[in-house]
Amino acid sequence: MTTNKATQQILVAEWGMLLLMGAVLAWFWKILPPQLPWFYSLPGGEQQLVSKFVLAGILLGMGVITGITRVLASWASKGDAPVETTLMAGSLLAIALLAASFFRVIQIFAL
């Protein structure tokens, strides 16, 4: 893998956000109800709800996707730093959007 400094900083930010979300989920685990409203775009009722365990699985899945994205960005760039940085920035944006939704759901019950 290359040593693109911007890409390394983005990767640290991604892992930092994922670890922060995991820590917050662990901290409020007992306070949270068994079902959390996650899919707001679906019609009301039980269709919007997911288990706490599904939310934890989403975080783990994003960690795996972050690793895969890092490998693919390194492979696709072939020494072209802007390509690698752009792919990693897209991954960072996806994690930031996930974090916004995650913290919105957590604040409903934890604050």
N, C-alpha and C positions, 0 to 999 in steps of 0.2 A: 504494500500500500504506500501511497505517496505521503509526503510530509507537508501537505498544503496546510498552512497555519490557520487560514480562515475555516477550512473544513474541519480541522481539529476543534476549533472553538465552537463551531456549530454542533458538533457531535457531543461535546461536553455539555452544552446548553440543553440538548435533547435528553441526554441521560439524567441531567440534573432535574429537569421538569418531571420526567417519569418517576424518579426516586422521590421527589417531593410529593407527587400525587399518591404514590404508594405509602409514604409515611403518613399523610393526612388520612388516607383510607384506614390504615391500621390504627391510628389514634382515635378515630371516631367510630370504629367498627361496632362497638357495643351500643352506641347511641342510635345508629342508623337502623331503620326498620328493615324487615326481611326483603321487602320489595321497594325499589326506588324508581321514580319517574325518569326515564332516560329518553324514550322515543316520543318527543313532544309533537312531531309532525304527524303521528298516527291519530286516528279518532280517539276520543277520550275513553277512559276506563282502563281495564286491565291490559289492553294492548300496548300501553305506554310503559308498563312496568317491567323491570328486570331485577333479578336477584342480586344481592351484594356480591355473590360469588362470580356472577357474570361480569360485573364491573371490575372485579379483580382480574378476571381472565382477559378483559379488554386491555388492561394495563400491561399484563404479561405479553399479550399478543403484539402490542405496540413496541415493546422492547425487542421482540424477535424481528418485527418489521424494520425497526431502526438498524439493527445489525445487518439485515439483508440489504437495506438501502445503502448502507456504508460500503458494503462489498461491491454492489452494483455500480455505485458512483465511482469507486476507484477503478473498476474494470472499464466503465464507459469512457472515463476521461482520457485514459492512455497518455497521461502527461499534460493534458489540456485542463489547467486549473479552473477556468470559468465553468466548464461542463460539470466538473465534480462539485464545485461550490453551489451551482444552481440546483443540482439534484438534492444536495443535502439541505439547502434552504427550503426546498419544497417539502421535505420531510419535517423540518423544523416547523413550518407553517401548519402542517397537519397535526403535529403534536400540540402546538399552541391552541388550535381550535378544539382539540380534545380536552385540553386543560381548562379552557373557558367553560365548556359544557360540564366538565367534571366538578369544578369548584362551584358552579351555579347549583348543581344538584346537592352537593354537600352542604352548602350554606342554608338550604331550605330546612334541613333537619338539625344542623349542628349549632346554628346561631340563634 
